[in-house]
Amino acid sequence: MSELLERIADCIEFGKINKAAPFPPQMKGEDGADELTSQALKEGISARRILTEGLMVGMEKVGIKFRENKVFVPQVLMSAKAMKTAMVHLKPYFLSGEVKEKGIFIIGTVEGDLHDIGKNLVIMMVEGTGWKVVDLGTDVKADQFISAIGENPGAFVGLSALLTTTMVNMDKITKAIKEAFPKVCVAVGGAPLNDDFRKKIGADIYSPDPQGLVEYLNSQLS
């Protein structure tokens, strides 16, 4: 990997958005994800390499640290901001088809639940590793998930819930999805969940952290 791509990965890992950003303190005054991504493109490094050898490497490191409680939500949010800043430079290459997305992941917080921090963290991590994410928001009913699946054939689906009182809706929504689209892979996550609950409602995967979900999604690619 080139030194420039390593520096981009470091910017994502530590949340260095641009040169003006004061965070993190140890990188103050240095170029950030914004400047380095622009520089890499100008030097002829392909958008695909910048994504896979720079941005995705940094996001994977953040995901592992988050899983191990070595970083917390604020640091992950800074990494996500750095990632989004870099992606502005790469967007035209996605639109042109030069960079292919791995697949589509539909996600929403289930009916009755308005919490979105966990969902948004998952979105950042999944997008950061090259997937297109369709965010249905919060308080999402079964028919909204089913409609989105119909519009995105072959997509994976994620259901999020933070409240024990809305877990029952996760059961109902999973069953409705499976009835309409038996082959669709349904992932579930949220603070009160565990794998026993996942088995009980007939979902395909439960992960206690976003990185586990990312690793599962990537493992499903042919």
Beta strands, then each sheet from edge to edge (+ up, - down):
strand 1: 104-109
strand 2: 132-135
strand 3: 156-160
strand 4: 186-189
strand 5: 205-206
sheet 1: 2+ 1+ 3+ 4+ 5+
end
